[in-house]
C-alpha cells in the first residue's frame, strides 16, 4: 500500500473525528455546528496541533490534493442540497431581488474597498486586487447554518441563496476583468469588461435551463431498474455540471446547485434528498474542517493586525449595508433584511484565489496576503455566530 | 479553479454515468451489476474510449491519484458493510474453517504456481513472484455479488469472508517474505518468515480485539447529541482503522471490516447500516469502474496470450480446489463448498502490487507483468458470472 493513501485516510479520520467532537461541544454551548467544525479544523490542522502529530517521520494530518478534493466535493454536495430545496420557479420569481442584492453586494465592497485602500497608500492595482478579494460571498457556510436552524424555506434564505449565486457570478467576472488589466496594464476596457460579465451570465443561464429540461427527463424515465441507479445518475449529473461550471470559470458549486434545483420538482425528490442527506453527513463536516485547517495564523504581526482590522471592517460593513439595505425593498422586513446582510458576510474561495494570484504575481506583499486570509477566516467565523444570535432574538420575541 | 479538480469531477461523472448505464444493461441480461460496473470502467477508461475523449487538449477521463483515492474509499466502504453483517461471535465461531480454507487458498496457488512456472522456464525468483501474485483473493467483488443476491448471511458467505480475511493476511506475509528474499538473495530464512507471518496475524488480532471493545463504547455512550455525530464518528473510526491496517502492511479494507464487525451488535447498527448503504451507492460503483478502467489490453500479443492462459488456468484451479475442497470438511455440502471455491477466484490489488514490484525491480519482464494484469481482470470478470450461474442452478432445483 502506498504511504500516500495511508496519510489521506488518517487525515480524514483525524479531521472528521475532531469536527464531530467540537460539533458536540458547540451544540452544548448553543453555537452552530458549522462553527465547531471550522474551529476543529483550525485546531488539528497542519499549521496548529497537526504540525506536532508526527509518527515515524510522517505528518498524520496533511492537506494533500486528495484530502482537499474530498473537501471540495463537500461544498458541491452542500449546494446540491440547497438547490433541492428551491424550485426553478421560486428562483426565477426571486430573480429581480437576487439580481439587485447580489449586484450591490459586489459593487459595494469593490468600490468602498478600492477607495479606502488607496487612501491607505496602496497603488491602484493593489487596491483593486484587495477589493476584488472582498466581493464574493462563500455561500456554503450560510446555507449550512440556515439548514441547521430549519430556515432554508424562509423568504430571506431564498434571497440569500439567489443573491449569493449572482454575487459569485459577478465576482468571477470582476476577477477576470481585474486580472486582465494586470496582464496588459492598459487600463480598463469597458466594452470587454461588460462582455465578460455577460458571457459568464449567459453561460450560467444556459446551463441552468439545460439542467431544468434535461435532468428530470434523465431520472424520471422508467429505464432505471437496478437499485442505486437513480442515485448514481443524479450524482454523475451534479458532478458533471459542477465540472462544467468550474470549466467556465465559475465556482463548481453553482453547477451542483442548478442540478439540485432541476430535481426539486421531480418524483424522485424524496429519494434523492434522503440519499444526499446521508452523503452530506460526512462531506459537509470535512469541507468545513478542511477550510479551517488551511488557516495559517503564523504570519500575524502588529502591521498585519492593523491592516487586517480595516479589511475586516470593510468586509463586514459593505455586505451588511450593500446587501441588507436593498433587501428591505423586496422583503419589507427589517430583521429579515438584516439576516440577508449578515448571511452574505462570510467570504471564501474567491477571496483566497484572488489573494493567491496577487501573491504569486508579486503585486501583493506577503503581509497583505496574510490579512486577506485572516479576513476570510474571521468572516467565516462571524457569520454563523451572528446569524445564530439574530434567530435567537426572533425566538425570544415569539416566546 | 484549478483545472486538476475539474478533471477529477468530470472523470467521476463519466465513470459513474457509464457504470450505472451498464449496470442497467446487465440487470436486464441477468448478469451481476458489479460486472457491468467493471466492464463500464474498461470501456470508458483511459486505455479505451477514454483515450479519445479529449476536450481542449485535456483528457476527460483521467485516473489521477484523487480519482483512485475515491475508488479505494469504495473498497473500504464495501468491506465495512460486510463487517456490519457479521458479528464477532460468528467470525470466531467460523475461525477454524476460515483459517483452514484461507491458508490452503494461499498455499495451493503459491506452490502450484511456483512449480509450474519453473517448468515453463522462469527462474526461481521470477516463479516465486508470479506465484505470490496468485495468492490473494480480492474479496470486494465476491462480497458485492453475495450482497446483490441477498446471500450475505448464508454459511458459505461467512466462510468466504472469513477465509478471504485470513488469505489476505497470509498473502501479505508471503509478499514480505518473498520481497525480502529478492533484496538479500541469501535464500529463505524460515525463522524470519514464520516470524513475519505471526507478526501480521498478531497485529490483526490486536486491532480486531481493540475495535470490538472500543468502538461500541465510543458510539453507545450518551455523549453524541448533534445530528450526524454517530455517523461521523463511525466513519472516522473505520477510516482510521483502515489506515492502521494499511500502515501494518495489510489491505486497508481489513481495518474497516473489523470496525464494521465491532458495530454489528450495537444499538446504532440500523442507523449506521442505513447511512453506509447510501454512501455505498456511489462509492461501490466508483470502485469497480476504476478497477475496470485500469485494465490496459494494449500489451496483448500471442506470447502474452499463451502465458496468460496458463496463469489464468492455475489461478482458477488452485482456488477452486484449494478452497473448495477443504470447505467440504466444514460445510458438508457440495454446492456450498463449490461456491466458496468460486468466490475466492477473483484476484485484486495484491496481485497488481506484486506485479508492480516485480516490474519496477526488473525481475519481471513487461510481458509477464501484462499477463498478471490480464489474470486479475479475467478472474474479476469470471467470479461474478460463475457465482451467478451457481446460484441460479440452486434456484431451479427449488422451483
HADDOCK unambig.tbl for C-alpha pairs under 7 A between the chains (distance, minus, plus):
assign (segid A and resid 1 and name CA) (segid B and resid 246 and name CA) 6.25 0.50 0.50
assign (segid A and resid 1 and name CA) (segid B and resid 249 and name CA) 6.66 0.50 0.50
assign (segid A and resid 5 and name CA) (segid B and resid 69 and name CA) 6.95 0.50 0.50
assign (segid A and resid 6 and name CA) (segid B and resid 243 and name CA) 5.10 0.50 0.50
assign (segid A and resid 6 and name CA) (segid B and resid 246 and name CA) 6.34 0.50 0.50
assign (segid A and resid 6 and name CA) (segid B and resid 247 and name CA) 6.69 0.50 0.50
assign (segid A and resid 9 and name CA) (segid B and resid 239 and name CA) 5.59 0.50 0.50
assign (segid A and resid 9 and name CA) (segid B and resid 240 and name CA) 6.56 0.50 0.50
assign (segid A and resid 9 and name CA) (segid B and resid 243 and name CA) 5.82 0.50 0.50
assign (segid A and resid 10 and name CA) (segid B and resid 239 and name CA) 6.62 0.50 0.50
assign (segid A and resid 10 and name CA) (segid B and resid 240 and name CA) 5.30 0.50 0.50
assign (segid A and resid 10 and name CA) (segid B and resid 243 and name CA) 5.57 0.50 0.50
assign (segid A and resid 12 and name CA) (segid B and resid 236 and name CA) 6.98 0.50 0.50
assign (segid A and resid 13 and name CA) (segid B and resid 236 and name CA) 4.20 0.50 0.50
assign (segid A and resid 13 and name CA) (segid B and resid 237 and name CA) 6.71 0.50 0.50
assign (segid A and resid 13 and name CA) (segid B and resid 239 and name CA) 5.49 0.50 0.50
assign (segid A and resid 13 and name CA) (segid B and resid 240 and name CA) 5.12 0.50 0.50
assign (segid A and resid 16 and name CA) (segid B and resid 232 and name CA) 6.42 0.50 0.50
assign (segid A and resid 16 and name CA) (segid B and resid 236 and name CA) 5.70 0.50 0.50
assign (segid A and resid 17 and name CA) (segid B and resid 233 and name CA) 5.74 0.50 0.50
assign (segid A and resid 17 and name CA) (segid B and resid 236 and name CA) 5.57 0.50 0.50
assign (segid A and resid 20 and name CA) (segid B and resid 229 and name CA) 5.61 0.50 0.50
assign (segid A and resid 20 and name CA) (segid B and resid 232 and name CA) 6.35 0.50 0.50
assign (segid A and resid 20 and name CA) (segid B and resid 233 and name CA) 6.72 0.50 0.50
assign (segid A and resid 23 and name CA) (segid B and resid 226 and name CA) 7.00 0.50 0.50
assign (segid A and resid 24 and name CA) (segid B and resid 224 and name CA) 6.58 0.50 0.50
assign (segid A and resid 24 and name CA) (segid B and resid 225 and name CA) 6.64 0.50 0.50
assign (segid A and resid 24 and name CA) (segid B and resid 226 and name CA) 5.89 0.50 0.50
assign (segid A and resid 27 and name CA) (segid B and resid 226 and name CA) 6.52 0.50 0.50
assign (segid A and resid 66 and name CA) (segid B and resid 66 and name CA) 4.72 0.50 0.50
assign (segid A and resid 66 and name CA) (segid B and resid 69 and name CA) 6.91 0.50 0.50
assign (segid A and resid 69 and name CA) (segid B and resid 5 and name CA) 6.95 0.50 0.50
assign (segid A and resid 69 and name CA) (segid B and resid 66 and name CA) 6.90 0.50 0.50
assign (segid A and resid 224 and name CA) (segid B and resid 24 and name CA) 6.55 0.50 0.50
assign (segid A and resid 225 and name CA) (segid B and resid 24 and name CA) 6.63 0.50 0.50
assign (segid A and resid 226 and name CA) (segid B and resid 23 and name CA) 6.98 0.50 0.50
assign (segid A and resid 226 and name CA) (segid B and resid 24 and name CA) 5.88 0.50 0.50
assign (segid A and resid 226 and name CA) (segid B and resid 27 and name CA) 6.52 0.50 0.50
assign (segid A and resid 228 and name CA) (segid B and resid 281 and name CA) 5.53 0.50 0.50
assign (segid A and resid 229 and name CA) (segid B and resid 20 and name CA) 5.60 0.50 0.50
assign (segid A and resid 232 and name CA) (segid B and resid 16 and name CA) 6.41 0.50 0.50
assign (segid A and resid 232 and name CA) (segid B and resid 20 and name CA) 6.36 0.50 0.50
assign (segid A and resid 232 and name CA) (segid B and resid 281 and name CA) 6.77 0.50 0.50
assign (segid A and resid 232 and name CA) (segid B and resid 282 and name CA) 5.81 0.50 0.50
assign (segid A and resid 233 and name CA) (segid B and resid 17 and name CA) 5.73 0.50 0.50
assign (segid A and resid 233 and name CA) (segid B and resid 20 and name CA) 6.72 0.50 0.50
assign (segid A and resid 236 and name CA) (segid B and resid 12 and name CA) 6.96 0.50 0.50
assign (segid A and resid 236 and name CA) (segid B and resid 13 and name CA) 4.18 0.50 0.50
assign (segid A and resid 236 and name CA) (segid B and resid 16 and name CA) 5.70 0.50 0.50
assign (segid A and resid 236 and name CA) (segid B and resid 17 and name CA) 5.58 0.50 0.50
assign (segid A and resid 237 and name CA) (segid B and resid 13 and name CA) 6.69 0.50 0.50
assign (segid A and resid 239 and name CA) (segid B and resid 9 and name CA) 5.57 0.50 0.50
assign (segid A and resid 239 and name CA) (segid B and resid 10 and name CA) 6.60 0.50 0.50
assign (segid A and resid 239 and name CA) (segid B and resid 13 and name CA) 5.48 0.50 0.50
assign (segid A and resid 240 and name CA) (segid B and resid 9 and name CA) 6.57 0.50 0.50
assign (segid A and resid 240 and name CA) (segid B and resid 10 and name CA) 5.29 0.50 0.50
assign (segid A and resid 240 and name CA) (segid B and resid 13 and name CA) 5.12 0.50 0.50
assign (segid A and resid 243 and name CA) (segid B and resid 6 and name CA) 5.07 0.50 0.50
assign (segid A and resid 243 and name CA) (segid B and resid 9 and name CA) 5.82 0.50 0.50
assign (segid A and resid 243 and name CA) (segid B and resid 10 and name CA) 5.56 0.50 0.50
assign (segid A and resid 246 and name CA) (segid B and resid 1 and name CA) 6.27 0.50 0.50
assign (segid A and resid 246 and name CA) (segid B and resid 6 and name CA) 6.32 0.50 0.50
assign (segid A and resid 247 and name CA) (segid B and resid 6 and name CA) 6.66 0.50 0.50
assign (segid A and resid 249 and name CA) (segid B and resid 1 and name CA) 6.68 0.50 0.50
assign (segid A and resid 275 and name CA) (segid B and resid 278 and name CA) 5.68 0.50 0.50
assign (segid A and resid 278 and name CA) (segid B and resid 275 and name CA) 5.68 0.50 0.50
assign (segid A and resid 278 and name CA) (segid B and resid 278 and name CA) 6.60 0.50 0.50
assign (segid A and resid 279 and name CA) (segid B and resid 279 and name CA) 5.93 0.50 0.50
assign (segid A and resid 281 and name CA) (segid B and resid 228 and name CA) 5.53 0.50 0.50
assign (segid A and resid 281 and name CA) (segid B and resid 232 and name CA) 6.79 0.50 0.50
assign (segid A and resid 282 and name CA) (segid B and resid 232 and name CA) 5.82 0.50 0.50
